[in-house]
């Protein structure tokens, strides 16, 4: 019996080892957070989140809510606060970060990727990027943004995503554009869209 037990234990160890070798993403080791970041890591989404949403980034990260302050018009040059609530679902390999784009029908207006406590990259990388997140935890991503001064658009759209090098996590569900960016909020600027300039019609030549 003892010999059989040892054989069974040995087989179990080999099986566990094989399963571990087949895993492409390993859970990041729990690291002691800097005191300034602890308040941004929660066990659940707060009950007072203004806007609940669900965007699935590659089965790895979910965007589960957001707040915009103020909720009124934000004119060119004025500041507004965007708070995003992310839930970590599955481990990510090193190097993944968050990005934010302010866009309009004319294209990208600004990309304040490294604004906010989680994204401060004074050390060369974001302070608490998705690669360091613990599955099951909710991460509060606060950004103090400024509406670009040179805009002419009545609405500016806030989009976000998860990126690494030239890659972005595919968005499997939720509001998104063709560039794998989650569409979070549309901010009114108080501007009026310029009227299209009418083309001058030249008189047709007289046929003789």
N, C-alpha and C positions, 0 to 999 in steps of 0.2 A: 504493500500500500504506500509506504513512504516513497519508494522509487517512482510509482505512478504519479504521486502528488508532485514530486519534483519535476517530472516530465510535463505535467499539465501547466505548472507555473512557468516553466521555460517556454512553452508554446504561447502562453498568454503574453509573456514579455516580448517575444518576437512579433506577435500580432500588433501590440501597441506601438512598437518601434516602427513597424511598416506603415501603420496609419499615420504616424507623426511625420514620416518622410514624405508622404503624399500631400501634405498640407502646403499650399502655396503661400498662405498668409498666416503669420504667427501673431498671437495677441501680444501687444506691447507690454513690457514689464511695467508694473505699477511703480510710478516714480513719485517721490515726495514733491508736491506742488509748491511753488513759491507762494508765500502767504497772500500776495496781491492777486493771485489767480484762483484761490480756493472758492471765492464767492461766485465764480462763474461756472462752477461744476455742480450740477444738481442730480438728485435721484429721480425726479419726475418733472414734467412740464408744469409751471405754475398755473394756478386756476385763473389768474387774472390776465392771461395773454389775450390781447385784443383779437387777433386773427389766427385761427387754427388752420393749418394747411398740411398737405402731405406730398412731398416730392421725394422719390426714391432714387438715390444716386448709386447705381450699380449694386444694390443690395448691401452696401457698406455703410451709408450714412442717409438719414432721413431729415429733411427740413420739415419741422412739425409745427412751426408757428412764427409769428413776427409781430412787431409793434412799430408804428411810425409816429414820431412826435416832432412838431405838431401835426395834427391831422388836417389842418387847413392848408391854404395856398403857401407854397414856399417860392419866393421870388428869386431871381438871379442874384447871387452873392449871399443869400441868407443860408443859415445853417439848419439842419434837421438831424434827428437822431433815428437811426434804424437799429432795432434789436432783433436778431435772428435766434431762433431756438433750434439747435441741431441735436439729434439723437444718434449716438454711435450704435451701429447694429453688428458689424463684423470688423475684425482687425484689418488695417491697411499697412502696407509696407512703408518704409521710410521715404520721405520726400514729398508727400502729398500736402497741399495747402489749400486755403480758401481764396476765392477772388470775388470781387464785386465790380460790376460795370454799370455805369449810368448811360442809358441809351435813349435814342429817339429815332424816328423814321429816317433821319439822316445818317445814323450809325452810332458808334461809340463816342460818348462825350468825355468820359473820365473813367479811370479804373483805380479807385482807392483801395487796392488789395490789402495793404498793410496798415490800415487804420483800425484802431481798437485794441483793447487789452489782449485778446487772444492772438492778434495778428502782428503785434509790435515785433519788428524784425531787426532790432538794433544789433543783435548777435549774428545776423546773416540769415536767420530763418525765423518763421513765425513762432511766437512765444509758446503757444499751445496748439499746434496744427492737428488735423485729423489723424495723422500717423501716430500721435501719442494718446489718442482718445481710448477710453475703456468702454467696451461694449456694454450697453445698458444705461450709461450715463447720459445726461442732457447737458449741453454746453451752451452758455449764454454768450452770444457774439454781439457785443455792443459796438456800434460805429457812429461817430459824430461826423457827418458829411456836410459838404457845402454845395449848393446848387451852382453849377458853372455860370459865370458871369456873361459868357458870350452866347448863351442859348437864344434861340428865336422860337422855340417850340412851346405850345400850350401845355404839353404833358411830357414828363420825363419818366422813363421806366427804370426801376431798379432790378437788376438781374444778378444772380449769384451762381457759383459753381465750385467744384472741387477739381484741382488741377495738379499736374506733375509734369514738368518739362513741356513737351508738345502734346501731352495727352490730357483728356478730361474724363471724369467718370461719366459713363452713359446714364442719362436720365430714363429710368424704366417706367415711371408713372408720375403724373403731376403736370402742372402748367410749365411749359418750356418752349424755347425757340429752337431753331435748326442748328444752333451752335452749342448745344448741350448746356444751356444756361437756364436756370429756373427763373421764371417770371414772378417776382415777389410783389411789387407794388407799382402803381402809376401815381406819380406826384404831379399835382397841378401847379403851374408856374405863374398863373395870372396873365400870361401873355396871350395875344390873339394871333392866330396863324396868319402870316402875310398872304394877301390875295395874290393869286397867280397873275403874272403880267400878260395881258392880252397881246397876242401876236398881231402885228400890223399887216393887214391884208393889202397887198399891192393890186391895183386895178389891172384887169386882164387887158392885153393888147387888143386894139380894135382890128377886126378882120376886114380887110378890104377886098 
